[in-house]
Amino acid sequence: MRIEEHTALVADVGGTHARFAIVDESGTAAPRVIAKVACANYVDLYSAIAEQLDAMPEQSRPRRAAIAVAAVVSSDRVKLTNLKWEFSVQALKHQLDLDELLLLNDFEALAWSLPHLRAEDLRQVGGGASRIRGPRAVIGPGTGLGVSGLIPSRGGWAAIRGEGGHVSFSPVDERENAILASVWNRFPHVSAERLVSGIGLPVLHQAVCEVDGHRFRDFSTAEIVQRALDGTDPGCASTVDTFCAMLGTIAGNLALTLGATGGVFIGGGIVPRLGDAFERSAFRERFEAKGRFTAHNAAIPTHVIVADTPALVGAAAALADLVPEDGEQGAQERPVLRPMRSRLAAKEPTTE
């Protein structure tokens, strides 16, 4: 594959898979995906990235990269939440011989993608209409539960780097209280991610079967979803129904917290796989069920992101807007993001 000059490498590294693409540094073209790999096949992040760079001709290897990882990104030392990879950002940059390396949280990258998503990249669930300059929330169950947001700022947007998937799970009725009590027997802290995620579905399945009286069988996340969609296992069907309802409550809470009048966007790999079953679920009912603020949330649209690689789009957008912090000695070693302006701010959202 020929790599033109002035390109960069972007990556989306989750707990299960890593995706890599080449992007024009101007940010005007969609990323060209070059690989999707299983993280379990590599000992660390360096090995996975180095393999992609080594496959390129030396004279055309990208010198800049933006890597979105499912991890807390708050210092030079980064440890993936659901994968046994740990690394230093600066050491990784030097190991890969890059001029510039930008590390993003994976859902921070997803938030950066929102202004670039097309109408066909989204599927609306329920009613509501976006406000053009309203904050936008992003949430998604993949291996873990990612949470972020895109907040309007002077001249553009700013993405939030947070860990909202680890907030304490909040039940809404006696049945969910019983589910929570069951899971408490195994975990001292039950987060939203502990139940509403890829790693959480088997935990939720065991608790649902216990509370509802279904026969429990130790299925993987993929098996639970497939058996629920096939209608071949009542316990799996009940688990997925509960999963969707719980996600609605969590997403509704996030919408209230961020004032997300621009909409709530659902990413991750699980919900798109549910298809029409998700639209028929209690997700939207629970999203709106906020007492005195039911009408408020009913006016907020919810969208499932069905684009193939939105986090790569977001990583490319973030890299395109990377600038050194003004007035700081050696700023090239400590890049920061400015809000999206000019080219990005001029782009009308596609969801209004």
Long-range contacts (C-beta under 8 A, 24 or more apart in sequence): 1-34, 1-56, 2-60, 3-56, 3-57, 3-60, 3-61, 3-62, 4-60, 5-60, 7-60, 7-62, 8-62, 8-63, 8-64, 8-65, 8-66, 8-316, 8-319, 9-49, 9-52, 9-53, 9-62, 9-64, 9-65, 9-66, 10-65, 10-66, 10-67, 10-68, 10-312, 10-315, 10-316, 10-319, 11-49, 11-52, 11-65, 11-66, 11-67, 11-68, 11-312, 11-315, 12-68, 12-106, 12-109, 12-309, 12-311, 12-312, 12-315, 13-39, 13-45, 13-48, 13-67, 13-68, 13-69, 13-70, 13-80, 13-106, 14-39, 14-70, 14-106, 14-142, 14-143, 15-39, 15-70, 15-80, 15-81, 15-82, 15-83, 15-142, 15-143, 15-144, 15-198, 15-199, 16-40, 16-142, 16-143, 16-198, 18-48, 19-309, 19-311, 19-312, 20-49, 20-52, 21-309, 21-312, 21-316, 22-62, 23-312, 23-316, 23-319, 25-64, 25-319, 25-320, 26-320, 27-316, 27-317, 27-319, 27-320, 27-321, 27-343, 27-344, 28-343, 30-313, 31-309, 31-312, 31-313, 31-315, 31-316, 33-308, 33-309, 33-312, 39-83, 39-85, 44-85, 44-86, 44-87, 45-69, 45-80, 45-85, 45-87, 45-92, 46-87, 46-92, 46-95, 46-96, 49-92, 49-96, 50-95, 50-96, 53-96, 63-98, 63-99, 63-100, 64-98, 64-99, 64-100, 64-101, 64-102, 64-319, 65-96, 65-98, 65-100, 65-101, 65-102, 65-319, 66-101, 66-102, 66-104, 66-109, 66-315, 66-316, 66-318, 66-319, 66-322, 67-101, 67-102, 67-103, 67-104, 67-315, 68-104, 68-105, 68-106, 68-108, 68-109, 68-110, 68-311, 68-312, 68-314, 68-315, 69-103, 69-104, 69-105, 69-106, 70-105, 70-106, 70-142, 70-143, 70-144, 70-146, 71-105, 71-106, 72-105, 72-163, 73-103, 73-104, 73-105, 73-108, 73-161, 74-161, 78-103, 81-144, 82-143, 82-144, 82-199, 90-333, 100-322, 100-332, 100-335, 102-315, 102-318, 102-319, 102-322, 102-335, 102-337, 104-161, 104-314, 104-315, 104-318, 105-146, 105-148, 105-161, 105-162, 106-146, 106-311, 107-138, 107-139, 107-140, 107-146, 107-147, 107-148, 107-267, 107-311, 108-148, 108-159, 108-160, 108-161, 108-314, 108-318, 109-159, 109-311, 109-312, 109-314, 109-315, 109-318, 110-138, 110-140, 110-146, 110-148, 110-265, 110-267, 110-305, 110-310, 110-311, 110-314, 111-136, 111-138, 111-148, 111-149, 111-150, 111-159, 111-160, 111-314, 112-150, 112-157, 112-159, 112-313, 112-314, 112-315, 112-317, 112-318, 112-340, 113-307, 113-310, 113-311, 113-313, 113-314, 113-317, 114-138, 114-150, 114-265, 114-314, 114-349, 115-150, 115-157, 115-317, 115-340, 115-344, 115-347, 115-349, 116-313, 116-314, 116-317, 116-344, 116-347, 117-305, 117-307, 117-310, 117-313, 117-350, 117-351, 118-307, 118-350, 119-350, 119-351, 120-306, 121-305, 121-306, 121-307, 121-310, 121-350, 122-265, 122-303, 122-304, 122-305, 122-306, 122-307, 122-350, 122-351, 123-303, 123-304, 123-306, 124-301, 124-302, 124-303, 124-304, 124-351, 125-266, 125-278, 125-279, 125-283, 125-284, 125-302, 125-303, 125-304, 126-284, 126-287, 126-288, 126-301, 126-302, 127-298, 127-299, 127-301, 128-263, 128-298, 128-299, 128-300, 128-301, 128-302, 129-299, 129-301, 129-352, 130-261, 130-262, 130-263, 130-301, 130-349, 130-351, 130-352, 131-261, 131-262, 131-352, 132-262, 132-348, 132-349, 132-352, 133-262, 134-259, 134-260, 134-261, 134-262, 134-263, 135-258, 135-259, 135-260, 135-261, 135-262, 136-260, 136-262, 136-263, 136-264, 136-265, 137-251, 137-254, 137-255, 137-258, 137-260, 137-263, 137-264, 137-265, 138-264, 138-265, 138-266, 138-267, 139-164, 139-165, 139-247, 139-250, 139-251, 139-254, 139-264, 139-265, 139-266, 139-267, 140-266, 140-267, 140-268, 140-271, 140-305, 141-196, 141-197, 141-198, 141-200, 141-243, 141-247, 141-268, 141-269, 141-270, 141-271, 142-197, 142-198, 142-267, 142-268, 142-269, 142-270, 143-197, 143-198, 143-199, 144-193, 144-197, 144-198, 144-199, 145-191, 145-192, 145-193, 145-196, 145-197, 145-200, 145-250, 145-268, 146-267, 146-268, 147-254, 149-254, 149-258, 149-260, 150-262, 151-258, 153-339, 154-339, 155-339, 155-341, 155-345, 156-338, 156-339, 156-340, 156-341, 156-344, 156-345, 157-339, 157-340, 157-344, 157-345, 158-337, 158-339, 159-314, 159-318, 159-337, 160-258, 164-192, 164-254, 165-191, 165-192, 165-193, 165-197, 166-191, 166-192, 166-193, 167-191, 167-192, 168-192, 169-194, 169-195, 169-196, 169-246, 170-249, 170-253, 172-249, 172-286, 172-289, 175-211, 176-242, 176-246, 178-211, 179-204, 179-207, 179-208, 179-211, 179-242, 182-206, 182-207, 182-210, 182-211, 183-207, 192-246, 192-250, 195-243, 195-246, 196-243, 196-246, 196-247, 196-250, 197-270, 198-269, 198-270, 201-225, 201-239, 201-243, 201-270, 204-239, 204-242, 204-243, 204-246, 205-235, 205-236, 205-239, 208-235, 208-238, 208-239, 208-242, 209-235, 209-238, 209-239, 212-238, 214-238, 221-270, 225-270, 225-273, 225-274, 228-277, 229-274, 229-275, 229-277, 240-274, 240-277, 240-281, 241-281, 241-282, 244-274, 244-277, 244-278, 244-281, 244-282, 244-283, 245-281, 245-282, 245-283, 245-285, 245-286, 246-286, 247-271, 247-283, 248-281, 248-282, 248-283, 248-284, 248-285, 248-286, 248-287, 248-289, 249-286, 249-287, 249-289, 251-283, 251-287, 251-302, 252-286, 252-287, 252-288, 252-289, 252-290, 252-297, 255-287, 255-297, 255-300, 256-290, 256-293, 256-296, 256-297, 260-300, 261-299, 261-300, 262-349, 262-351, 263-300, 263-301, 263-302, 263-303, 263-351, 264-300, 264-301, 264-302, 264-303, 265-302, 265-303, 265-305, 266-302, 266-303, 266-304, 266-305, 267-305, 267-310, 267-311, 271-304, 272-304, 272-305, 272-306, 278-304, 301-351, 303-351, 317-344, 320-344
